[in-house]
Amino acid sequence: MSGMSMGDVLVPGETLPLIPYQAQDLARTIESFRQEQVSGTLQLEVEVQPGKCWQRVLIWYKGEITYGGSKLIDRGVLIRTLVQKHKPEYSQSIEGWLIQQLVYPHSSRELLVFLVQRQVLTWEQIDTWAQGQVVYTLEQAISFAGKYRFSPQTEIDFYHGTDGHGLNWNQLMMTVNTRQQYWSKITNLIPGIAAVPLPPTPAMLAKISEVAIEQHSRKWFDGQRTIADIATVLDRDPLQVARSYAQWVQMGWMHCQQPIDLSLESVAPPELPIVLSVDDSPIVQTRIKRALGEQFEVLLANDAMSALHLLARQPVDLLLLDVTMPGIDGIELCQTLRRMSKFTQLPIIMLTAKDKSYDRALAEMVGATEYLTKPLNDEKLIAIVNQYTKGGHIQ
């Protein structure tokens, strides 16, 4: 992706440009932020429908995310939210805490330490809340194309624990990926997080037996708000909201408008079989793209996390998977995919420089369909891919 690097200096008063990204690219951008150990504010405009964008923000501290949400919030709102959620009996004391004569009057961190020391909140409660907010932000941002702007200024000093750390990235993405599986289980009823509940018809309202559900339908189902919009205003988990709505759809109490996928055309033309190549070597990826590009739509991912993000939103016909990658390797990724019902029949071709019987047996054990050794022979690669995509394999 093009754009400013994290080392660029922002002149006071200067506004950084918004940089376009595709859905499959954002995870790699975030990974680069981690590797460069940046601190600052990542602002996102997530395009979910023509003319409709979600505004989202992620705060970074030394390569770790510390806060995420639909907007930046001041420390007063932050503290009120946390106290009301975990210790509502202390809500009357909030204003007094906010006007404490602290050394740094605008510091969220100092006030959080103050409340933890007085046993009003615990770091575990604060971390759990923050992780939830970041997970909701990530699952909304990575599912769509959009634009981002990074500023090396941290506007919320929301650091965690006694040592002031950020949130664990692997744990965050593991949660996001697990949630993607739950979202996929209700797609026949709720098309996705950007689905728009339509205004209830008189016939639907007549079927609803609970007054609270009828009132909710009349208030929130306006044909404009997405499920994420409603969940944000209600301060609820979007997935839990969607699960409730799925039951209502089954009861005939509501229906949703299918979200428009703005990125499918740019990601993969439907007339070509789609091959996803996962490899951390640019040289190998270039060769695969060159060898298969005329007969297949080739998507590229340089690590397991990027591949999982792309697979969550884009059907593919075949997966080319490098065995030896940093972080989650090909064996682990293959094993993870085979545990998901969506990918049990997906052809997975393992690529490796190792040509030993043990490695082949291991690949077969975790569910690999075929095993090819590097350097790749273009003709053999094309033949194998043709063999498993012929007839149009569909997930």
Secondary structure, 3 states (H helix, E strand, C coil): CCCCCCCCCCCCCCCCCCEEECHHHHHHHHHHHHHCCCCEEEEEEEEEECCEEEEEEEEEECCEEEEEECCCCCHHHHHHHHHHHHCHHHHHHHHHHHCCCCCCCCCHHHHHHHHHHCCCCCHHHHHHHHHHHHHHHHHHHCCCCEEEEEECCCCCCCCECCCCECCCHHHHHHHHHHHHHHHHHCCCCCCCCCCEECCCCHHHHHHCCCHHHHHHHHHHCCCCCCHHHHHHHHCCCHHHHHHHHHHHHHHCCCCEECCCCCCHHHHCCCCCCEEEEECCCHHHHHHHHHHHCCCCEEEEECCHHHHHHHHHHCCCCEEEEECCCCCCCHHHHHHHHHCCHHHCCCCEEEEECCCCHHHHHHHHHCCCCEEEECCCCHHHHHHHHHHHHCCCCCC
